[in-house]
Amino acid sequence: MIVKPFLKWVGGKTQIMQDLIKNLPDNKSDIDTYVEPFIGGGSVLFNLIPYFNNIHNITIMDINDKLINVYQQIKNNPNELIEQLNELQNTYYNFTELKDKEVFYYNSRNKFNDINTLKTEKIYHAALFIFLNKTGFNGLYRENAKGLFNVPWNKSNKPTICDKDNILNVHNFLTQYNVNIINASYDTCLKYIKNNSTFVYFDPPYRPITKSSAFTSYTKSGFNDDSQKHLKTICDKINEKLCYFMLSNSDPKNTNIEDSFFDDLYSNYNILRVKARRNINSDGNNRGSINEILVKNY
């Protein structure tokens, strides 16, 4: 069963996946619990779990209730979700004029931002999430200060909106492992870990390394340096419980060799630098190999 992320997701871990795999704990057979508090697009979950042959407790979490609803609908109502996605896809494809597609995108965005849609039409809201992700700018998810999704339309003519086979594969994965799907902040993850048999992977919003690369509005509350420091205290508590954790983040030294924010913050743990190809500013042509950091307590 090949399971791929069902969303485009900024900061996805495909480029460093082999580094994540190589840096898993050696005693993987002793680990039976996996927790991922920033689930995002799910690429790490789908790629790492097959390397643990005794996992039977999986909890994924995210503070974004709209994202968590998508996972819940894929797990519980995949066929109904596929039906809604097909309707959105067919409607979008049938427009011959770009301006009509644009209007449909923004009307769909307004429906998505209507709080009543999430409350009363959860399957439709999940379909809207995927539709907007596929037809919005660069697969970006961003909220304004009011908590409203505000990503503009992408002029791409015919993106794949309904990938039936993959949605069913994700459904099978989530049900096979009976994945626990929680809408909560990362700091509640301590409730779901077990002493010395738990592996936790953290993929928080990356600390920006340039002003133009700043992206802290994943939710209306943002994720600043104080948030990064608070996350470290959660890592300390996991370490005290003799559990394993690994964390990925940006490397400030890419643009300022004297910026030792993470080196200082995680000085008690193992810090590795791995290569990834990322845009480090708003110019899409300025793309090159840069470092990202991995932090682990083993």
C-alpha positions as a Python dict, from the first residue, in 0.01 Angstrom:
ca = {
    (1, 'M'): (0, 0, 0),
    (2, 'I'): (158, 324, -119),
    (3, 'V'): (35, 616, 88),
    (4, 'K'): (115, 972, -18),
    (5, 'P'): (22, 1304, 143),
    (6, 'F'): (-322, 1408, 21),
    (7, 'L'): (-230, 1777, 51),
    (8, 'K'): (36, 2001, -90),
    (9, 'W'): (211, 2138, 217),
    (10, 'V'): (468, 2413, 250),
    (11, 'G'): (772, 2282, 437),
    (12, 'G'): (696, 1918, 360),
    (13, 'K'): (967, 1675, 464),
    (14, 'T'): (1017, 1485, 138),
    (15, 'Q'): (1359, 1642, 84),
    (16, 'I'): (1498, 1531, 419),
    (17, 'M'): (1300, 1210, 456),
    (18, 'Q'): (1604, 986, 413),
    (19, 'D'): (1781, 1181, 688),
    (20, 'L'): (1481, 1133, 917),
    (21, 'I'): (1480, 761, 846),
    (22, 'K'): (1854, 728, 904),
    (23, 'N'): (1820, 904, 1238),
    (24, 'L'): (1542, 695, 1387),
    (25, 'P'): (1626, 523, 1716),
    (26, 'D'): (1826, 202, 1677),
    (27, 'N'): (1590, 0, 1891),
    (28, 'K'): (1283, 56, 1674),
    (29, 'S'): (1141, -283, 1767),
    (30, 'D'): (1104, -167, 2129),
    (31, 'I'): (884, 128, 2033),
    (32, 'D'): (511, 69, 2030),
    (33, 'T'): (377, 426, 2047),
    (34, 'Y'): (416, 708, 1794),
    (35, 'V'): (304, 1067, 1852),
    (36, 'E'): (319, 1352, 1600),
    (37, 'P'): (189, 1682, 1742),
    (38, 'F'): (225, 1892, 1421),
    (39, 'I'): (79, 1652, 1166),
    (40, 'G'): (60, 1893, 871),
    (41, 'G'): (46, 1708, 540),
    (42, 'G'): (134, 1373, 695),
    (43, 'S'): (440, 1281, 486),
    (44, 'V'): (649, 1188, 792),
    (45, 'L'): (371, 974, 938),
    (46, 'F'): (321, 779, 615),
    (47, 'N'): (693, 729, 556),
    (48, 'L'): (824, 652, 905),
    (49, 'I'): (562, 416, 1047),
    (50, 'P'): (660, 121, 823),
    (51, 'Y'): (1005, 126, 986),
    (52, 'F'): (853, 45, 1326),
    (53, 'N'): (732, -315, 1325),
    (54, 'N'): (567, -309, 1669),
    (55, 'I'): (375, 17, 1658),
    (56, 'H'): (15, -19, 1775),
    (57, 'N'): (-53, 320, 1933),
    (58, 'I'): (-45, 621, 1700),
    (59, 'T'): (-166, 970, 1790),
    (60, 'I'): (-155, 1259, 1545),
    (61, 'M'): (-238, 1610, 1657),
    (62, 'D'): (-270, 1962, 1526),
    (63, 'I'): (-406, 2287, 1661),
    (64, 'N'): (-570, 2353, 1324),
    (65, 'D'): (-924, 2218, 1368),
    (66, 'K'): (-996, 2245, 995),
    (67, 'L'): (-698, 2026, 908),
    (68, 'I'): (-785, 1772, 1175),
    (69, 'N'): (-1139, 1753, 1038),
    (70, 'V'): (-995, 1645, 701),
    (71, 'Y'): (-806, 1357, 862),
    (72, 'Q'): (-1117, 1257, 1055),
    (73, 'Q'): (-1334, 1256, 743),
    (74, 'I'): (-1080, 1051, 547),
    (75, 'K'): (-1073, 799, 829),
    (76, 'N'): (-1449, 786, 892),
    (77, 'N'): (-1624, 895, 571),
    (78, 'P'): (-1389, 846, 274),
    (79, 'N'): (-1651, 764, 11),
    (80, 'E'): (-1869, 1060, 98),
    (81, 'L'): (-1563, 1285, 90),
    (82, 'I'): (-1463, 1151, -252),
    (83, 'E'): (-1814, 1222, -378),
    (84, 'Q'): (-1794, 1584, -260),
    (85, 'L'): (-1446, 1624, -411),
    (86, 'N'): (-1565, 1488, -744),
    (87, 'E'): (-1843, 1746, -751),
    (88, 'L'): (-1599, 2028, -678),
    (89, 'Q'): (-1352, 1896, -934),
    (90, 'N'): (-1611, 1857, -1210),
    (91, 'T'): (-1753, 2203, -1147),
    (92, 'Y'): (-1405, 2357, -1154),
    (93, 'Y'): (-1299, 2169, -1467),
    (94, 'N'): (-1616, 2266, -1655),
    (95, 'F'): (-1536, 2637, -1638),
    (96, 'T'): (-1370, 2741, -1964),
    (97, 'E'): (-1284, 3094, -1855),
    (98, 'L'): (-1017, 3162, -1594),
    (99, 'K'): (-1226, 3438, -1442),
    (100, 'D'): (-1505, 3189, -1371),
    (101, 'K'): (-1259, 2956, -1197),
    (102, 'E'): (-1132, 3249, -996),
    (103, 'V'): (-1482, 3346, -884),
    (104, 'F'): (-1557, 2983, -790),
    (105, 'Y'): (-1235, 2967, -586),
    (106, 'Y'): (-1317, 3278, -384),
    (107, 'N'): (-1680, 3173, -333),
    (108, 'S'): (-1552, 2839, -206),
    (109, 'R'): (-1308, 3018, 21),
    (110, 'N'): (-1592, 3222, 169),
    (111, 'K'): (-1788, 2904, 240),
    (112, 'F'): (-1481, 2749, 396),
    (113, 'N'): (-1440, 3050, 624),
    (114, 'D'): (-1805, 3036, 736),
    (115, 'I'): (-1784, 2880, 1081),
    (116, 'N'): (-2123, 2715, 1031),
    (117, 'T'): (-1988, 2507, 743),
    (118, 'L'): (-1737, 2336, 970),
    (119, 'K'): (-1999, 2289, 1241),
    (120, 'T'): (-2278, 2146, 1026),
    (121, 'E'): (-2119, 2018, 702),
    (122, 'K'): (-1796, 1854, 812),
    (123, 'I'): (-1751, 1635, 504),
    (124, 'Y'): (-1813, 1927, 268),
    (125, 'H'): (-1575, 2144, 471),
    (126, 'A'): (-1305, 1878, 441),
    (127, 'A'): (-1362, 1867, 64),
    (128, 'L'): (-1332, 2247, 50),
    (129, 'F'): (-1003, 2227, 241),
    (130, 'I'): (-856, 1989, -16),
    (131, 'F'): (-1002, 2188, -308),
    (132, 'L'): (-855, 2516, -182),
    (133, 'N'): (-522, 2346, -112),
    (134, 'K'): (-501, 2219, -471),
    (135, 'T'): (-618, 2540, -638),
    (136, 'G'): (-468, 2801, -403),
    (137, 'F'): (-125, 2959, -425),
    (138, 'N'): (159, 2707, -380),
    (139, 'G'): (-35, 2479, -145),
    (140, 'L'): (0, 2741, 123),
    (141, 'Y'): (-213, 2736, 436),
    (142, 'R'): (-234, 3074, 606),
    (143, 'E'): (-479, 3245, 838),
    (144, 'N'): (-521, 3612, 918),
    (145, 'A'): (-560, 3759, 1267),
    (146, 'K'): (-930, 3668, 1261),
    (147, 'G'): (-854, 3305, 1187),
    (148, 'L'): (-976, 3326, 827),
    (149, 'F'): (-801, 3138, 548),
    (150, 'N'): (-670, 3407, 312),
    (151, 'V'): (-453, 3235, 49),
    (152, 'P'): (-512, 3373, -302),
    (153, 'W'): (-611, 3170, -608),
    (154, 'N'): (-356, 2996, -828),
    (155, 'K'): (-414, 3016, -1203),
    (156, 'S'): (-313, 2654, -1259),
    (157, 'N'): (-573, 2520, -1499),
    (158, 'K'): (-630, 2156, -1409),
    (159, 'P'): (-484, 2036, -1079),
    (160, 'T'): (-581, 1692, -948),
    (161, 'I'): (-844, 1774, -688),
    (162, 'C'): (-990, 1430, -627),
    (163, 'D'): (-727, 1156, -599),
    (164, 'K'): (-964, 874, -513),
    (165, 'D'): (-705, 597, -491),
    (166, 'N'): (-480, 787, -255),
    (167, 'I'): (-764, 900, -29),
    (168, 'L'): (-869, 537, 5),
    (169, 'N'): (-507, 438, 76),
    (170, 'V'): (-485, 704, 347),
    (171, 'H'): (-817, 581, 486),
    (172, 'N'): (-683, 225, 497),
    (173, 'F'): (-366, 344, 671),
    (174, 'L'): (-557, 541, 935),
    (175, 'T'): (-797, 255, 1003),
    (176, 'Q'): (-537, -23, 989),
    (177, 'Y'): (-335, 149, 1261),
    (178, 'N'): (-645, 286, 1434),
    (179, 'V'): (-481, 629, 1438),
    (180, 'N'): (-599, 858, 1717),
    (181, 'I'): (-672, 1200, 1557),
    (182, 'I'): (-672, 1490, 1804),
    (183, 'N'): (-741, 1861, 1763),
    (184, 'A'): (-514, 2011, 2028),
    (185, 'S'): (-199, 2211, 2085),
    (186, 'Y'): (136, 2033, 2075),
    (187, 'D'): (187, 2075, 2450),
    (188, 'T'): (-94, 1829, 2523),
    (189, 'C'): (106, 1548, 2361),
    (190, 'L'): (240, 1442, 2701),
    (191, 'K'): (-95, 1276, 2772),
    (192, 'Y'): (-36, 1027, 2491),
    (193, 'I'): (318, 909, 2557),
    (194, 'K'): (430, 600, 2744),
    (195, 'N'): (760, 570, 2927),
    (196, 'N'): (1055, 451, 2717),
    (197, 'S'): (844, 293, 2440),
    (198, 'T'): (729, 616, 2272),
    (199, 'F'): (877, 805, 1978),
    (200, 'V'): (765, 1166, 1923),
    (201, 'Y'): (838, 1361, 1607),
    (202, 'F'): (802, 1740, 1614),
    (203, 'D'): (773, 1945, 1296),
    (204, 'P'): (674, 2290, 1424),
    (205, 'P'): (638, 2598, 1205),
    (206, 'Y'): (996, 2676, 1110),
    (207, 'R'): (1171, 2976, 1258),
    (208, 'P'): (1213, 3223, 966),
    (209, 'I'): (1571, 3275, 850),
    (210, 'T'): (1493, 3585, 642),
    (211, 'K'): (1222, 3849, 666),
    (212, 'S'): (1071, 3741, 336),
    (213, 'S'): (1062, 3376, 438),
    (214, 'A'): (872, 3450, 760),
    (215, 'F'): (568, 3227, 785),
    (216, 'T'): (420, 3227, 1133),
    (217, 'S'): (53, 3269, 1048),
    (218, 'Y'): (-28, 2900, 1008),
    (219, 'T'): (-288, 2980, 1271),
    (220, 'K'): (-408, 3318, 1392),
    (221, 'S'): (-197, 3280, 1708),
    (222, 'G'): (128, 3245, 1514),
    (223, 'F'): (446, 3068, 1627),
    (224, 'N'): (727, 3294, 1746),
    (225, 'D'): (1053, 3250, 1940),
    (226, 'D'): (866, 3222, 2268),
    (227, 'S'): (667, 2937, 2115),
    (228, 'Q'): (991, 2769, 2008),
    (229, 'K'): (1121, 2801, 2364),
    (230, 'H'): (802, 2657, 2509),
    (231, 'L'): (826, 2365, 2270),
    (232, 'K'): (1172, 2294, 2408),
    (233, 'T'): (1027, 2260, 2758),
    (234, 'I'): (793, 1991, 2623),
    (235, 'C'): (1094, 1813, 2473),
    (236, 'D'): (1260, 1825, 2816),
    (237, 'K'): (957, 1663, 2976),
    (238, 'I'): (957, 1389, 2714),
    (239, 'N'): (1324, 1332, 2780),
    (240, 'E'): (1258, 1308, 3154),
    (241, 'K'): (1007, 1033, 3082),
    (242, 'L'): (1284, 840, 2901),
    (243, 'C'): (1097, 862, 2571),
    (244, 'Y'): (1252, 936, 2234),
    (245, 'F'): (1198, 1254, 2038),
    (246, 'M'): (1323, 1405, 1714),
    (247, 'L'): (1256, 1759, 1599),
    (248, 'S'): (1321, 1938, 1271),
    (249, 'N'): (1354, 2313, 1215),
    (250, 'S'): (1531, 2576, 1009),
    (251, 'D'): (1897, 2657, 1061),
    (252, 'P'): (1943, 3029, 1132),
    (253, 'K'): (2311, 2997, 1046),
    (254, 'N'): (2220, 2977, 677),
    (255, 'T'): (2188, 3354, 673),
    (256, 'N'): (2358, 3458, 997),
    (257, 'I'): (2649, 3245, 1111),
    (258, 'E'): (2633, 3407, 1454),
    (259, 'D'): (2268, 3318, 1513),
    (260, 'S'): (2295, 3027, 1753),
    (261, 'F'): (1930, 3029, 1865),
    (262, 'F'): (1874, 2655, 1827),
    (263, 'D'): (2230, 2556, 1916),
    (264, 'D'): (2186, 2732, 2248),
    (265, 'L'): (1827, 2624, 2303),
    (266, 'Y'): (1895, 2253, 2244),
    (267, 'S'): (2253, 2245, 2370),
    (268, 'N'): (2177, 1942, 2590),
    (269, 'Y'): (2070, 1732, 2293),
    (270, 'N'): (2220, 1602, 1970),
    (271, 'I'): (2192, 1856, 1687),
    (272, 'L'): (2255, 1753, 1327),
    (273, 'R'): (2254, 1961, 1012),
    (274, 'V'): (2109, 1811, 696),
    (275, 'K'): (2082, 1944, 342),
    (276, 'A'): (1756, 2050, 179),
    (277, 'R'): (1666, 2253, -127),
    (278, 'R'): (1447, 2543, -20),
    (279, 'N'): (1359, 2894, -123),
    (280, 'I'): (1521, 3118, 135),
    (281, 'N'): (1339, 3431, 24),
    (282, 'S'): (1039, 3540, -180),
    (283, 'D'): (1226, 3503, -511),
    (284, 'G'): (1140, 3156, -638),
    (285, 'N'): (1450, 3158, -855),
    (286, 'N'): (1673, 3195, -551),
    (287, 'R'): (1664, 2829, -462),
    (288, 'G'): (1957, 2630, -338),
    (289, 'S'): (2088, 2378, -94),
    (290, 'I'): (2062, 2499, 264),
    (291, 'N'): (2090, 2337, 604),
    (292, 'E'): (1805, 2232, 826),
    (293, 'I'): (1851, 2102, 1175),
    (294, 'L'): (1747, 1779, 1339),
    (295, 'V'): (1743, 1759, 1717),
    (296, 'K'): (1721, 1426, 1898),
    (297, 'N'): (1767, 1303, 2253),
    (298, 'Y'): (1941, 978, 2164),
}
